[in-house]
């Protein structure tokens, strides 16, 4: 059964849109006729990836025949409340509304024990990954209320459910995103606002290939940790994001793990 497209013609903001996951989610939304405002602190990469005609079609995705428009926003630091407010108001001024927010922007702290992290490293993880998502949500909230409904999706991580050596600050920030999504669901229920989170496992992105040196090296190091026996793709995450965003009222307040079975064992 194919679910109806409930979001065609609506307006979304995707943070971290210069990265692999943000880019794939934005492409999936546009393929379904959603107009997408693309936000990142890395302005040049954002323009390079999402300039005119730069949207790729995920493999196997249905073609609606009417792609959504894109608005590439000026570089924005989501830790800064004033920059966040200005970015959201620019989106509303351009498209007239906003109904969808994907909090995808993230930073990764150096591998270090919780006792060894510096105060700036701890704050960086929480400020970007968690507080930035809250600032974006707060800035969008009055527009979601005015539109009589909408959806906020926080891209968390499997590491919000389990711990890994040296990954404490990152894991705490991602667990916070899961909790924030639930709070959004509770506080937004009276306004028709849904709150959701998506927790990917290891995904074959440039962040991992840069760390390990090649896709083959990533697979050699990590694939055996997953029941799937392989690393996930950005397109799989984008498909899961579309499922959550396009869901009905009963799909609310939950977290979807797309982790190849990592957290089951």
Protein Blocks (a to p, Z undefined) as FASTA:
>chain_A
ZZddfkgoiacddehklbmklmmmmmmmmmnopacddddfblmlmmmmmmghiaccdehi
acehiacdddddddddfkbmklmmmmmmmmmmmnopafbdcdfbccddddddfklpcfkl
mmmmmmmmmmmmmmmmmmmmmmmmmnopacddddddfklmbccehilmmmmmmmmmmmmm
mmmmmmmmmnopacddddddddddfklmmmnopaklmmmmmmmmpmnlpacdfklmmmmm
mmmmmpcfklghiacddeehmmmZZ
